[in-house]
Every structure is written in structure tokens, then in C-alpha cells.
Amino acid sequence: MPLLEVSRLTIALPTARGMVQAVHDLDLTLARGQTLGIIGESGCGKSLTALALMGLLPDGARASGSVRFAGQELIGLDDAALQRLRGNRLAMVFQEPMTTLNPVHSIGRQVAEPLRLHQGLSARQARAQAVALLERVGIAGAGARLDAYPHQFSGGQRQRICIAMALACGPELLIADEPTTALDVTLQRQILQLLAGLVAEQGMALVLISHDLGVIAEHVQHTLVMYGGTVVEAGPTQAVFARLAHPYTQGLLAARPRLGGAHARLPTIAGSVPELAQLPPGCPFAGRCPHTEDACHAALPRAVELGGGHTARCIRLRDTP
Amino acid sequence: MNAINSIAASAYPISAEGQNHSDSALLQVRRLSHHYSLPRTRLLGPRPRLAVLHGVDFDLQAGRSLGVVGESGSGKSTLARLVMALDTPSAGSVRLLGRDLHRLPAAELRAARRDFQMVFQDPYASLDPRQRVGRIVAEPLQTLGATRQQQHERAAQALAEVGLRAGDAHKYPHEFSGGQRQRIAIARALVSRPRLIVADEPVSALDVSVQAQVLNLLQDLQQQHGMSLLLISHDLAVVSHLCDEVLVLYQGRVVERGTPGQLFSRPQHPYTQTLVQAVPRLL
């Protein structure tokens, strides 16, 4: 049984123009110890997907379909049951460490909190455990800095503290939503290596969300490419980047400036990301895609099987057995 | 009135001072140093100083582009603020078209600002939400004594150059996407026909596909108008794409400089090597 099995997840959000579909029929499976990346631009639904997995959707949002975590259905689960899972078997790391950490509590207290809450450790035990966790994520001299406050740490250290909090109870699934976007490239590499090390060591599953193709290509085994709330391409990372089956994936990759690729004009994707309320009825990328035909506007293309678990939604593709 | 007349007279006017220095660099930065004073640690003690720039030297020729890379805290945004004369350096000088910007009287500095304009990182924070786009874009012309009519015309022209419609001048910033807002910020920087644009992380808040559009726009505008570009970024690929020359700033010092080709294929300084190695590569 896979650790996480999401099928036909659809999320509707309330807007001034009524409910709009922000995520449409998303499927994914993830086994223990595996890593999955979700790439896409603002508004593609990647962060909402992460929030739905954590049961943290904003007020008024409606999720339908199924999210099964270790066999348990999360959609429709009551708050108390979700709270027993969150921070315990399911954990999340957010983009901005300074808004995740509470500025008026010491870091020792914050890292110890899930341990006291979920594992019923005493204050002293939790504190000892917090030191070990902070040392594991690379906070030097953690024992002496337990009573320091978040503002006394640098951006990279704060993100490490957030990771220590997320790891406190040894979660089976860690969701990291743009964990390094606020950090420098050198720190980005350290944090991603830390996450990779933890996955290998603890057999945890990781969902890594990023807009950075390089981050995804280097750090996860499976990749989902999202556009306009729909998964347009999915598969093993190597296969996705080798084939670039969907025109959106191709456009995204080509638009990226490269080291040493001096002064040539960057190929751009025509137009701009459509608003969710104004998504075209067929393929969400129709109109911006250089290969748009009439049939693209008719219906959302099905996921075409390209071999080895690699799929893409485009009418120009044919099944490869 | 003189200023605006000369703007109207030529597509990209060269001010009188500029012509005298046509063979020297457009921008000359010499031994630029800066420190910030921190809050006192003891009631009557001295205020500790944090040195952020140490003796930075560089020249930027007319029509060329220079990139500055470095991590948070390396002093790159301080450098941009000093070049823009938004802060006064602790030591050293910034000369644009031969004039020392930090020694100009306030009125002359205000007039001189038409020659150098800035594009900021966050297009959600750099545009006043309560002003219409036409007025935001025309603002640099106000201190130059342009008439209403001239302001309208120039704003419409600048909006057209960045790919927006003339009708957009009547809208408010919230009606635009992030990429369009950054175009508005670029139109505002262009409206006075500057010789130098300083862009501090101009695309780091934008999505990949929008980032490519804005980078192409900066490149086109620079080539069309022969402007110089000082580009501050933590993203080596962006700098490599747009710039003729790159400075690597580390703890307030220039540790390496060269063309993007040299610097990123054969980095010499250990810090540059770390930076280049840290860039994620595709498979």
C-alpha cells in the first residue's frame, strides 16, 4: 500500500465571481522513502495541493476526491483527528521561516512543542530531544542557543529550525513548499542536501514544491508539472526532463536563462497565466501554446501514457505501450 | 523647462556635461565604502559599526551592462542605493557623466536624477496603489518642470515601449499582474530617458515565463536606447544572460570580476567557485 494516494483531488475556491476550480482531478501516489516534486508558476494550484494534503485549506475552500494517507481518508476527516496527524505523522515546511516561527517564543520551546503535544514527553525530555534535533539540522552549539529567539538567527538557520520542528515527531510524510525560495543559492543547496539526507536516513517520503526547474531536476525522483490547476505532465524526473512531452514543460525550460547562455533572446511563452475564473474550457494551456488547434479548446486532453509511468495531457501525443 | 525641452529634442539626449566626458566612463565608482551604525549595546557606550562595503571600484561605459552578484548581506543592495544617491557613502565617490553625485547640491541632484533611474525588486511594493499608472510613470518628469501635456505624451510613449497600451495609463496597479507591474516600473524608469538604469533584483519576484519576458524587454531597451545597465542579482544565470561584465561581491569586497563566460566557466576565487557550484543544473 502506498503511503500517500491521491485520486481525483479537486479543490474549489470562493472568489468574488463565485466558486472557481483551482485544482482539477489531481492524481498522485507516493511510497515511503520516495520523493516527488511539483513544479508550476503562481496560481497553478501547487501550494493549494500541499495545503489540501495537510488539511489546511483556507476557509470556504472545498476539496473533493480522495486523499488517503497510510490507508486513512483525509478528506472529510474532523479537525481533532487531523490535528493528531499534523506535526506528528504529517509535517510541512513553508517558504518564509520568519512567518512560520513565533517571534515571542524561544526556539527550544517551539521545537519541543510537537514532542510534548504528540508524544507526551516531559519538559526536560522534550528539551533534550530538541537539542538533538537542532544539532541534526546543523545548528551549531544548539544546547546553548535553545533559549534564543528567532530574530537572533540568520535566514538559513531559521529555515533549519523550521525543519527541526517539522521533523520532531519523525513524520512519515514531509511536505516542503518552496523551502529555499527565500534563501541564497549556497544556502539553498545546503538545505536541499539536508532534506535529501533526512529522507535517506529516516525513510520519510518528501513532497517538494518549487517553481525552480533546477531544484526539482536535481532533488526528486518523480515530477508533476502543473498548469492552471491541472497536472499537464507527470513521471520519473529523468524521463520528464529528457522528453519534455508537454508544450508547457518545453516552454518553461526554454524560458530559463542559463549560465553562459549570454545575450541570446530568451524564448518566451506567449500571453500570461490565465486567471482561474477565466480558464479556457479545454486544455488550460490552449491559446498560449504554439501548437494550439481547434480540438484543444473542446475538452481537457486525457493523460497519454508515454511508457515507464510518464504521462502528459496533450492531444498531439500518442500512447506508447 | 530646459531639461524637458532637451528631452523632446533628442531621443536620448546627452547632457552638456556628458559630452565633455565622452571618452571616459559613464559611471565611475571609486573606493566606495559604507558602514551602518547599529544600536548601542550599552547605555553610554559607542554605537557599534557594521561595515558593508570596502573600497569598491568599477567603471561602467555608456551602453554596456554590468552585473553585481553576491549573497544576502554581501552589500550589493547598499551599492545600488549609493549609486542611486539614496544614501551617502562613508567614503569614496560615485561620478556619473563626470559629476560627483554625492557632492551635488540638492536641487542639482534632483535635476540630475533624470539621467539615472532605478527598478526595484518587488513590483507590488514599488508602485503607489492609490495613483493611476499614467501618473506613476510620469512622476520623474514632475521635478523637471514638464507640462501636463508633455507628461501625458511621454508616459504614453514609455508605456508603449514596455508593451502596455495607452489606455492602461488610466488604470490602477492592482489591475495588473506581477509581470505587467514590473513593466510599469520599467516604464517609469525610462520616461526621463536616463543614461543609466540600476535594477536591483528586477525579476526575482516573477515567475519563470514572465521573467523571460522582462529580461528580453530590458535587453531590447538597453540596445535601442544605448542605456547602461547596472544589474544587481543573486541569480547567476540572469546576470550571465544580460551582462557584459560581472563583479562578484563577498562581504563588501569585490573578490572577482570578468566576463560571464570567464567567470562562470573558470571561477578563480573560492567564493565564486562555491556560487557557481551551487547553481542547480538540469539533468
Contacts between the chains, C-beta under 8 A, distances in Angstrom:
chain1	res1	chain2	res2	distance
A	41	B	207	3.9
A	41	B	208	6.5
A	41	B	209	6.3
A	41	B	210	7.7
A	42	B	178	7.3
A	42	B	207	5.4
A	155	B	72	6.7
A	184	B	71	4.0
A	184	B	72	5.6
A	184	B	234	5.8
A	185	B	71	7.6
A	185	B	234	6.7
A	185	B	235	7.8
A	185	B	236	7.3
A	185	B	275	6.4
A	185	B	278	4.3
A	185	B	279	6.0
A	186	B	71	6.2
A	186	B	274	5.7
A	186	B	275	6.5
A	186	B	278	4.7
A	187	B	71	7.7
A	188	B	278	6.8
A	188	B	280	7.8
A	189	B	277	7.9
A	189	B	278	4.4
A	189	B	280	7.7
A	211	B	207	6.3
A	211	B	208	6.3
A	212	B	280	6.7
A	213	B	208	7.3
A	213	B	282	6.4
A	214	B	279	7.0
A	214	B	280	2.9
A	214	B	281	6.2
A	214	B	282	6.0
A	215	B	280	5.2
A	217	B	280	6.9
A	217	B	281	7.4
A	217	B	282	4.7
A	217	B	283	5.3
A	218	B	280	4.9
A	218	B	281	6.8
A	237	B	283	7.3
A	238	B	283	5.9
A	241	B	282	5.9
A	241	B	283	4.7
A	242	B	283	6.9
A	251	B	209	6.6
A	252	B	208	5.7
A	252	B	209	6.5
A	253	B	282	7.2
A	255	B	208	5.5
A	255	B	209	5.1
A	255	B	211	7.2
A	255	B	212	3.7
A	256	B	208	6.0
A	256	B	212	7.5
A	256	B	237	7.1
A	257	B	211	7.9
A	257	B	212	7.4
A	257	B	215	6.4
A	257	B	235	7.8
A	257	B	237	4.3
A	257	B	238	5.4
A	257	B	240	6.9
A	257	B	241	3.8
A	257	B	242	7.9
A	258	B	237	5.6
A	258	B	240	7.3
A	258	B	241	7.3
A	259	B	236	5.8
A	259	B	237	5.3
A	259	B	240	5.0
A	259	B	260	7.6
A	259	B	264	4.8
A	259	B	276	7.2
A	259	B	279	6.2
A	260	B	240	6.0
A	260	B	260	6.7
A	260	B	261	6.2
A	260	B	264	5.7
A	260	B	265	6.4
A	261	B	237	7.7
A	261	B	240	7.0
A	261	B	241	6.2
A	262	B	240	6.1
A	262	B	241	6.4
A	262	B	260	5.6
A	262	B	261	6.7
A	263	B	219	7.5
A	263	B	241	7.1
A	263	B	242	7.7
A	265	B	216	5.4
A	265	B	219	7.1
A	266	B	212	4.0
A	266	B	215	5.8
A	266	B	216	5.6
A	266	B	241	7.2
A	267	B	212	7.2
A	268	B	209	6.5
A	268	B	212	4.6
A	268	B	213	4.9
A	268	B	216	6.5
A	269	B	209	4.3
A	269	B	212	7.7
A	272	B	177	5.7
A	272	B	179	6.4
A	272	B	180	7.7
A	272	B	210	6.9
A	273	B	177	7.5
A	273	B	207	7.1
A	273	B	209	7.6
A	273	B	210	8.0
